Amino acid sequence: MKVFAAALLMSATALLLSACNPVLALNPRYSYTSFSLDLGDKVPHSIEEYVDFDAMSKEDAAFVKDNTEILYDGEPAEKGFSAEPGNHSVTIMYCGHQYRSYKIEITDKEAPVIKVNRNIYTFMGIPPEDVDPESMFEVTDNSGECDVDISKAEVDYTKAGKYPVTAVATDESGNRSEAKAYVIVQEPEYGAVGTYVFVSIPKQHLTYFVDGKVALDCPVVTGNAGNHNTPRGTFYLIYKSRNLVLRGSNDDGSKYNSYVNYWMDFLGTSFGLHDATWRSTFGGDIYKGNGSHGCVNMPLASAGELYEMLEPGTPILIY
C-alpha cells in the first residue's frame, strides 16, 4: 500500500510539473546536486543563475521568472546575502512545487586578522596606569565574531626590557591567528619613546615629549647646587594646581612667600615644576649660585603651556 501511494504521489507531481511549461534547462554548473562556497561568497539567489534562458522565448522566460522561487534552508532567499559556515540547502520551487534541491557546504578558510594597535612605553620605576591588554590589539574576522585570548605580560618595572603581550584569536571554524605587542620598560633618558618631561640638570633645560616628539622645551633653573639640589630620578606628576603661595625658609633663617601661577607637583608636596616670575633669566649656570630651593623654575609662558598639556601620572625624568 505504501509503495502504491508513493507512486501515485510521484505521478501527480510529475503531472503538475508537466503542465507547467516550459521545462527548465539548468545551467551546467548547477546540474549537480551539491556544491561548496567559501564564507563571504554570495549564495546564488536568482533563478537566472540556475536556469539557461538562452533557448527560451521572451514569453517563456517571463513565465518561468514569474513562477519560480529560490528557498534557502526553506526560506525565501534574499538578494546578495551571505551564509553562515556549515551545511545548507537551496531549493528551486517551480509552479509551487520543488523542482530541484541542492546541498551547499559553506567553508570558512580565513583566519582572524589581528592588528597591533599600540605598544605601551614606560620607564623603570613607573608602572603605567593604562595597561589594558585588549586596547593593544584590534581583531577582525570574516565571520563577524571570534574568541580572543590575551596573555598578560609579567612585567618587572625595575628592569628595562620588552615584555610581550600575546593575543590569540580563534573563529568558530577553528581558524587561528596570533600576534604580539609589548610593554616596553625604558631607561630614563632623553629622546626615549613616549610622553614624558625630561629635565637636564647639567644643561638646565626642560623638554616635554609627546609620543616621542618634542612638544615644548625651555631653559630652567633647578635647585641651588650644593645645599638645595633638585632630586634626581624618575618621578611622575602627582597633581597640578593654580595660583599658590609657596612658603619656606631661606638659608639665613628668614621666611619666603613666593606666589606661583602654575604648580606641577612631582615629589611629596615640596618639589614641583612652576613658574618663577621673580627671575628675568633662566638656564646657564644660575643654579650654581642662585638656584631654587629644589624645585624646577620655569619661565611664565612655558609653565603655562606645560600646565595645560600635562596630565597627572605623566613621567617626569630629572637627571
C-alpha positions in Angstrom: 0.0 0.0 0.0 2.8 2.4 0.9 4.6 1.8 -2.4 1.4 2.3 -4.4 0.7 5.6 -2.5 4.2 6.9 -3.2 3.8 6.0 -6.9 0.5 7.9 -7.0 2.2 11.0 -5.4 5.1 11.0 -7.8 2.7 10.7 -10.8 0.6 13.6 -9.5 3.7 15.8 -9.0 5.0 14.9 -12.5 1.6 15.7 -14.0 1.6 19.1 -12.3 5.1 19.9 -13.4 4.5 18.7 -16.9 1.6 21.2 -17.1 3.9 23.9 -16.1 5.8 24.7 -19.3 8.4 25.3 -20.4 10.6 22.6 -18.9 13.6 24.2 -17.1 17.0 23.7 -18.6 19.7 24.1 -15.8 23.0 25.9 -16.4 25.8 23.2 -16.5 27.2 24.5 -13.2 24.0 23.6 -11.4 23.5 20.2 -13.0 24.9 18.7 -9.8 23.0 18.3 -6.6 25.7 19.8 -4.3 28.4 22.4 -4.3 30.6 24.3 -1.9 31.3 28.0 -1.3 33.8 29.9 0.8 32.5 32.1 3.6 31.8 35.5 2.2 30.8 34.2 -1.3 27.3 35.2 -2.3 24.8 32.3 -2.4 23.0 32.3 -5.8 19.6 33.7 -5.1 18.1 34.4 -8.5 16.5 31.9 -11.0 18.6 33.5 -13.7 21.7 32.0 -12.2 20.4 28.4 -12.2 18.4 28.3 -15.4 19.6 28.6 -19.0 17.2 31.2 -20.6 19.1 31.5 -24.0 16.9 29.0 -25.8 13.6 30.4 -24.4 11.3 32.9 -25.9 10.6 36.1 -24.1 7.2 34.8 -23.1 8.5 31.5 -21.7 11.3 33.3 -19.9 8.8 35.7 -18.3 6.6 32.8 -17.3 9.5 31.0 -15.6 10.6 34.1 -13.7 7.0 34.7 -12.5 6.5 31.1 -11.4 9.8 30.2 -9.7 11.2 30.9 -6.2 14.5 30.2 -4.6 14.4 28.9 -1.0 17.5 28.9 1.3 17.1 26.5 4.2 13.4 26.5 3.5 13.0 30.3 3.5 12.9 32.8 0.6 16.5 33.8 -0.4 17.3 37.5 0.0 19.3 39.3 -2.6 23.0 39.3 -2.0 23.0 37.6 1.3 25.9 35.6 2.7 25.5 32.2 4.5 26.9 31.1 7.8 29.5 28.3 7.8 28.1 24.8 7.7 25.7 22.7 5.6 22.7 24.4 4.0 20.1 23.7 1.3 18.9 25.7 -1.7 15.6 24.7 -3.4 14.2 25.8 -6.7 10.4 26.0 -6.5 8.5 25.9 -9.8 4.8 26.5 -10.1 4.6 25.9 -6.4 6.4 22.5 -6.4 10.0 21.5 -5.7 11.9 21.3 -8.9 15.5 20.9 -7.7 17.3 20.8 -4.4 21.0 21.4 -3.7 23.2 20.8 -0.7 25.6 23.6 -0.1 28.6 23.5 2.2 29.9 26.9 3.4 33.5 26.7 4.5 35.4 29.4 6.4 39.1 29.2 5.4 40.2 32.6 6.5 41.9 33.1 9.9 41.1 36.2 12.0 43.2 39.3 11.4 44.9 40.8 14.4 46.3 44.3 14.2 48.6 45.6 16.9 47.2 49.0 17.9 50.0 50.0 20.1 52.8 49.1 22.4 52.9 50.6 25.9 56.0 52.5 26.8 57.1 53.4 30.3 60.2 53.9 32.4 61.9 52.0 35.1 60.1 52.5 38.4 56.9 53.8 36.9 54.2 51.2 36.3 51.8 52.7 33.7 48.2 53.2 34.8 46.7 52.3 31.4 47.9 48.8 30.8 44.7 47.5 29.1 45.8 44.5 27.1 42.7 44.5 25.0 43.3 48.0 23.8 46.7 46.9 22.4 45.0 44.8 19.7 42.2 45.1 17.1 40.8 41.8 15.9 38.5 41.3 12.9 37.2 38.2 11.3 35.2 37.5 8.1 32.6 35.5 10.2 32.0 38.6 12.4 32.9 37.0 15.7 35.8 35.1 17.3 37.2 34.3 20.7 40.3 36.4 21.7 42.6 35.2 24.4 45.2 37.7 25.7 48.0 36.7 27.9 49.2 39.5 30.2 52.8 40.2 30.4 54.7 39.6 33.6 56.5 42.9 33.7 59.4 43.8 36.0 59.2 47.5 36.2 62.6 47.7 37.9 64.3 46.3 34.9 64.5 47.7 31.3 63.2 45.4 28.6 60.5 44.4 26.2 57.8 42.3 27.8 55.4 40.5 25.4 51.6 40.5 25.4 50.2 37.8 23.2 46.8 37.8 21.6 45.4 34.5 20.1 42.2 34.8 18.1 40.1 31.7 17.1 37.0 31.7 15.0 34.1 29.2 15.1 35.7 27.2 12.3 38.9 26.8 14.2 41.0 29.2 12.2 43.6 30.8 14.4 45.9 33.8 14.4 48.4 35.1 16.9 50.1 38.5 17.4 52.4 40.1 19.9 52.5 43.6 21.4 54.9 44.8 24.0 55.1 46.6 27.3 58.4 48.4 26.9 60.2 49.5 30.1 62.9 52.0 29.2 66.0 53.5 30.7 65.2 57.1 31.8 67.0 59.0 29.0 66.5 62.0 26.7 64.8 61.0 23.4 63.1 57.9 24.7 59.8 56.9 23.2 56.6 58.0 24.9 55.1 61.0 26.7 57.2 62.5 29.5 59.0 65.5 30.8 62.8 65.4 30.8 64.8 67.9 32.9 68.6 68.0 32.3 70.3 69.5 35.4 73.7 69.9 33.6 72.1 71.6 30.6 69.5 73.5 32.8 66.9 72.6 30.2 63.4 71.1 30.2 61.9 69.1 27.3 58.3 67.8 27.1 57.9 64.9 24.7 54.5 63.7 23.4 54.7 60.3 21.8 58.4 60.7 21.4 58.2 64.1 19.7 59.2 67.4 21.3 56.1 69.4 22.2 57.8 72.1 24.4 61.2 73.0 25.6 62.6 75.8 27.6 65.6 76.8 29.9 65.1 76.3 33.6 66.7 76.9 36.9 67.0 73.9 39.3 68.0 73.7 42.9 70.9 75.7 44.2 73.9 73.4 43.8 75.3 72.0 47.0 72.6 72.8 49.5 69.3 72.7 47.7 69.8 70.2 45.0 66.8 69.2 42.9 66.2 65.5 43.4 67.4 63.3 40.5 65.4 60.3 39.4 62.3 59.1 37.8 59.1 60.6 39.1 55.6 61.4 37.8 53.2 64.3 38.0 51.2 63.8 41.2 48.8 66.8 40.8 48.7 70.3 39.4 47.2 73.5 40.8 46.9 77.2 40.0 47.7 80.4 42.0 49.6 79.1 45.0 51.9 80.7 47.6 55.0 78.7 48.3 56.3 79.2 51.8 59.6 78.1 53.4 62.8 79.2 55.0 65.9 80.6 53.4 69.4 79.6 54.5 69.7 82.6 56.8 66.5 81.6 58.6 64.3 84.2 57.0 61.0 83.2 55.6 59.9 83.4 52.0 56.5 83.6 50.4 56.6 83.1 46.7 53.4 83.4 44.5 53.3 81.0 41.6 50.7 80.9 38.8 51.3 77.2 37.9 52.3 74.4 40.2 53.0 70.9 39.0 54.0 68.6 41.9 56.3 65.6 41.3 57.5 64.7 44.8 55.6 64.9 48.1 54.3 68.4 48.4 57.7 70.1 48.4 59.1 69.6 44.8 57.4 70.7 41.6 57.7 72.4 38.3 56.5 76.0 38.5 56.8 79.5 37.0 59.2 81.9 38.7 58.2 85.5 37.8 60.9 86.9 40.1 63.6 85.7 37.7 64.4 87.5 34.5 66.7 84.9 33.0 66.9 81.1 33.1 69.4 78.4 32.1 73.2 78.7 32.1 75.0 78.5 35.4 72.4 80.3 37.5 71.7 77.2 39.6 75.3 77.1 40.8 74.9 80.2 43.0 71.3 81.4 42.7 69.3 78.3 42.2 65.9 77.3 43.6 65.1 75.6 46.9 64.9 72.3 44.9 62.0 73.0 42.5 62.3 73.4 38.8 61.8 77.1 38.0 60.4 77.9 34.5 59.6 81.0 32.5 55.9 82.0 33.0 54.8 81.4 29.4 56.4 77.9 29.2 55.0 76.9 32.6 51.5 77.9 31.4 51.9 75.9 28.3 53.2 72.8 30.1 50.4 73.1 32.7 47.7 72.9 30.1 49.2 69.9 28.4 50.5 67.9 31.4 48.2 65.2 33.0 48.7 63.5 36.4 50.7 60.3 36.0 53.0 61.7 33.3 56.6 60.6 34.0 59.0 63.4 35.0 62.6 62.4 34.5 65.2 64.6 36.2 68.9 63.8 35.5 
